[in-house]
Amino acid sequence: MGDRGTGLLKIAGITTLLLLLWCILIWESPLSFLTPNNLENLLRRTALYGVLGIGVAFVIISSGIDLSIGSLVCLAACLLALFLHVDYVPVGQVDVWEVSADDSTISVAADHGFTEGDELWYYKDRRNKGLVKVAGIGGTEILDGTPVTVLTVDPAPKRDQDSEDGKPVGKISSTFDVINYEGNAAELESNAPNLKHNDKVLFVHNSETSREKTVDRTGENNQLILTDEDSGLNAEFRAVPIRKTPYMSIPLAFLSVFGIVLCLGVIHGLLITRLKMQPFVVTLCGLLIYRGLSRWLTNDQTVGFIEYQETLGKVATGRWETGIQFMPVKVDPAGDASSWKLVWDSAEGAQMFGIPYSFFIFLGVIFTAIIFLNLTVWGRHLQAVGRNEEAARYSGISTHRITTLAYVLCAVLTGLGGVMFAIDSNSIAPSSFGNFFELYAIAAAVLGGCSLRGGEGSILGVVVGTALMQTLYNSIVLLKIPDELEFTIIGAVILFGVAGDELTRMLAAKFRSKEA
Amino acid sequence: MIAEQNCIPLNVNKSNSLSENLLEVHRLSKSFPGVRALHQVSLTLKPGEVLSVIGENGAGKSTLMKILAGVQSADSGEIFVDGKKTAFDSTRAAMDHGIVLIHQELNLCDNLNVGQNIFLGREPQKFGIVNSREISQKSEEFLKRVGLSVSPKTIVGRLTIGKQQMVEIAKALSVDARVLIMDEPTSSLSSKESASLFELIESLRDQGVSIIYISHRLAEVKRLSDRVIVLRDGEYCNELIGDEITHANMVSNMVGRDISQFYSRTPHKIGETVLKVNQLRTPHWPQHSVSLKVKAGEIVGLAGLVGSGRTELLRSIFGIDRPLSGSVEIDKQTVKIRNPKEAVNHGIALVPEDRKQHGLIIDLSVQDNIGIAGLQKHASRFGFANFQKQKSDTEIMIDRLGIKTPSDRQISKFLSGGNQQKVVLGKWLSMAPKLLLLDEPTRGVDIGAKQEIYQLIEKLASESMAILFVSSELEEVIGISDRAYVMHEGQLTGELDRSELNEESIMRLATNTAELKEAKHNG
C-alpha cells in the first residue's frame, strides 16, 4: 500500500547491512561462525524473537505500541508451566485430619474407600509414617467443619496429631500386596489399579526404607516392568500405586494459554479504543501487571517442563536434518584463523546441519502474516487505520475493531513466542524471563522499516531486522567484544540503521524533485 | 460557450518604475516532482496597496506566496525588497524584511494566551525569564490596531476562528509587517467576521501596509482589490486594474473560458423519500432537534453560517457522532446507525468537509483511496481483498470523474484539491450509494473542478440518487438546489423551495434575525 518503492528500498538497505555483517563474521571468525551448531542457533534465536517482532509490527503499523510483550512472554511461559504441572498422587489417597495414639484411631476424610482389613500407608513426614491395618470403621462425624470417618487401626499410632489451621495432618492411602518381585519386574495383587508408563510405585515396609520406582511398561501377566532394578526389594514390601496426574493435557494447556493471551489482547484493544487510553500507558501497565502476576502465580520459583522431556523437549531441541554436513577447519593447525576451509559431507569432523523446528513455526507465521497484511481486507484496513484513523473511519472502516485486532494479533503472537521461548529454555525464572523482549521486538520492527508514526512497515523487513539483531548478538560473542557493550552496540546499529533510512529518504525526495 | 482566452504575453508590467515598488518579483520558477508549479512569474507591489492573486487551484498561487514568505525556496528567479535583491531561506528572513504570510490554517498555539502567541519566539526576557507584563502591554497596542477587544490573557483556543485570525494579524503587525500575505482568510469565517476582516484590511492599507490577498471568493476580491493578478497553470496570465476587476472578467481569465452556463440544470425526476430525519439532537447542539427529509433524485442544500450545526448534523446522520435522541429513516425504515460502517451498509456516503484529514488518506495512492470503502464488500469468502475489482473500479472512476492523475498508483497528496475531491467522490460512487451527503464539496476546489462537481451532482440526481449538501456559498446553494434548508445555531430556521431561493431569503434565515444588511454586504 502506498509507497511500495521506498518499502523495498528499506528492505534492500537493511539486507545489505545483514550481508555485510555476515561477511565480517566469516572473515573474522569463520571457525566459530560457520559451524552448523552456530548457524542453527542463529536460526533458532531469529525464529523466537522474530515471532515477537511480527506481533509488535501489527501494533506499530496501527500506529500504536506494545510495551507488555516481555512480561506477557513470561506470563505465557509461566502459565504453560503451571498448566502442564505434574503431580504424582497415590491412588485412593485421602486426607488425615486427626490421629489419636490412646484410642488407636485415625480420622480420615469421609470420602475414603477403605474396608476393614485393608492395610494402609500413613504418611505425615519422614518420622511419622507407617503401615497400619484397619481394625474397624466408625461412624461419620464432623471435625472442625470437615466430615471425617474414624478408623480404628492396628498397630496404634505412636503419637497424637491434631489438625492445625484447617489443614490435614497427613495423607493415607491403600496398599497392595506384592506377589512377586524379581529383577525389575513386580507383580502386584490382582485388584491393584493398572499403571502406565511414567506412573510410579512406592514400595513401603514398616522396618525398611520405602523406595519409589518409576513404571516403564506393563509386562506379561500384568507384571510392572520398572525402569531400574533394586536388589533390596522383595515381596515383603507392600505397594502404593502412584498415578502421574498432569493438571492439563498438552493440547488443552496450549489452548488455555492462547485463550488467556487473546483475552488480554482484547482488553488492551478495548481500553485503547473504547476508553481512548494511550497505548503506551495501557501496555506499560500490562508490563507491570503481567510480571507481577507471573511471579505470584509461581511463588517466584523457577518453573520448567522436566516431566516433558520426551514430548515438548523433543520439539524444542528438534531439528529437520538437511543432509548437508560441513565444518570449517583450519588448514594449517599452527596457522591463524585466516587459513581455513569448509570440509563437506563425510569429511572428518563435518556435522549435520539441521533446521530447528521452531524455524518452521516462524516460517508459518511469516507466511500467514504477509498474506494477512497484504491480501486480506483486514490487513489493508489496518494499514489505512495506521495512516489516518479518522479518514479510515469516515470511509466506513470499523477502526476500533481493526485497532483491537492489532493488539489481539500482537498478544497471540507474543503468547506463541512465549511458549516457544519457554519450552526452548525449559527453565523460567519469573522475575527475569522475557525482560526487555518488547524492546528487542520493537527495535527489530523499527530496524525493519516500521514507522512509529504508523501505516508503514513490512513483515519481511521485520524478519530481516530480527535476523540482523540476532547476528549482532552473535557477533558480540564471536568477535569477543566485551559483553558489557552488548546494548551499546545494538543501540548504535539501530540508530545508524534508522538514521541511514531517513537520510536516504531525504536524498530520494531531493533527487526526485531535481529530476522533475 | 467555451471561448479560449489566451494569456497575455509575459512581462506586461502596468505598474510604475522600480523605486516606488515595495516588493518586486522577477521570473520566479518552482517545480515539484511531476508538477511545474510556477513558471517565470513576475509581480510588483506598491506600499499601501491591496493586490489580489487569483487563479484556479493548482495555478500556483500558494507556491508563489510560500516562496515570498520564505517557506519554500524558488528554483530560479529574483526577489527585490525596496529595490534591493534578497533571497529568503526561512520565514524568519522574510519576516525581517517585513513580509508575513497568514496561512489558511492558522498557526497559533491553542493552549497559549493571546499575548504569548503574538510574541511567540520573540518574548521580551531578562536572564531567560519572560516578562509577561511587557507582553500584555505591547500586545494590547497591536490588538487595538486590529480592532480586537479581548484581553491579551485570553487563551487563544477559546476565541472564535475570526478572532484568532485577528490575533494572527496582530502578530504580523508586531514584527512590523509591511507586506501581509493572506491565503484564503475568509474560508472559515462567518459573514460578520469576514466583514470586520475587510474593514481591518482597509484600515491597514490606509496605514501603509501592503496586502497580497488570495481568495476563491471573487466578490471579496472585487471589493478589496486595487489590482488583481491572474495566474493560470503556474504562469502569469493577466493583470486587472480598477474597473477591469469584474466577476466575469476574473472568471474568464482564470478558467480561460466563458462560464455563462456555470450551473447547468438537467431536469431530474424526484421520487420517494430516501432519508427522513426525525427530531435528531446532536451532541454539539443538545438544546435543538432537527427534522428533515430528502427524496430520491432531489438535490437538497443545507445552508447557514459556519458553525451553525450543519456539519454536526451530517456527522450524526453518518454515524460519526452518536445522536442524543431522535431517529433516522432510510427508505421509510427506521435504522440505527452507530458508526460510519453501518451508514455505508445502509447506502449512505459522506464527502466530508476536511478533505485531507477525513476524506482521504493522503499518503496512499488514488487506487487505495478509491478502493478503501469497497474492500470489505468485494472481499472473497476468506477475507481476501479483490484487487482486480479495486483496480477496475478505480479506472472507471478516473475516467468517469475525469481525475487528472499520472496513474492510479499516484500518491493522493500530489494531486490538486479538485482532483483529490474527485477521488473522495470516486470512493463513494464506487459503492453506488442511494444517499450522498456532501459537506462543502467545492471548498478549496478551483472553478473548473467546481463546475465539474456541479455537473456530477446534477447527473447523480438524474440517476435518482438523493443528495444533501452543505454549503456556505450562497451562489452554490441557489444554483443547484431543488430545495434548501437553512440552519442557525443548531436549529433549522427554514425550508425554501427552488422558487423561494435567493440570497436574501437564505441570509435572513441563516442569521435568524434582521442582520440582513450585513448579508447583502457580503453576498
Contacts between the chains, C-beta under 8 A, distances in Angstrom:
chain1	res1	chain2	res2	distance
A	1	B	364	6.0
A	1	B	365	7.6
A	1	B	368	5.5
A	2	B	363	5.6
A	2	B	364	4.8
A	2	B	365	6.2
A	2	B	368	6.7
A	2	B	411	6.8
A	3	B	363	7.5
A	3	B	411	7.1
A	375	B	384	5.2
A	375	B	385	6.1
A	376	B	379	7.5
A	376	B	382	7.7
A	376	B	383	4.4
A	376	B	384	5.6
A	376	B	385	6.2
A	377	B	375	4.7
A	377	B	376	5.2
A	377	B	379	4.4
A	377	B	383	5.2
A	377	B	384	7.5
A	377	B	385	5.1
A	378	B	383	6.1
A	379	B	385	7.9
A	380	B	368	7.8
A	380	B	372	7.6
A	380	B	375	5.6
A	380	B	385	5.5
A	381	B	372	7.9
A	381	B	375	6.7
A	381	B	376	7.8
A	384	B	361	5.7
A	384	B	364	7.0
A	384	B	368	7.4
A	384	B	372	5.7
A	387	B	361	4.7
A	387	B	363	5.4
A	387	B	364	6.1
A	388	B	357	7.2
A	388	B	360	7.9
A	388	B	361	4.5
A	388	B	362	7.1
A	388	B	363	7.6
A	390	B	357	5.6
A	390	B	358	5.3
A	391	B	357	6.6
A	391	B	358	5.5
A	391	B	359	6.5
A	391	B	360	5.9
A	391	B	361	4.8
A	391	B	362	7.9
A	392	B	361	6.8
A	392	B	372	7.2
A	393	B	320	7.0
A	393	B	339	7.6
A	393	B	340	5.8
A	394	B	318	7.9
A	394	B	320	7.1
A	394	B	340	6.0
A	394	B	350	6.6
A	394	B	352	5.5
A	394	B	358	4.5
A	394	B	359	6.8
A	395	B	340	7.3
A	395	B	372	4.8
A	395	B	373	4.8
A	395	B	427	6.6
A	396	B	340	4.8
A	396	B	341	4.7
A	396	B	343	7.0
A	396	B	344	3.5
A	396	B	345	7.8
A	396	B	373	5.3
A	396	B	376	7.9
A	397	B	340	7.8
A	397	B	341	6.8
A	397	B	372	7.2
A	397	B	376	7.9
A	398	B	339	6.5
A	398	B	341	5.1
A	455	B	363	6.9
A	509	B	33	8.0
A	512	B	33	4.6
A	513	B	31	7.1
A	513	B	32	6.3
A	513	B	33	5.5
A	515	B	33	7.4
A	516	B	31	5.4
A	516	B	32	6.5
A	516	B	33	4.5
A	516	B	34	5.5
A	516	B	35	7.3
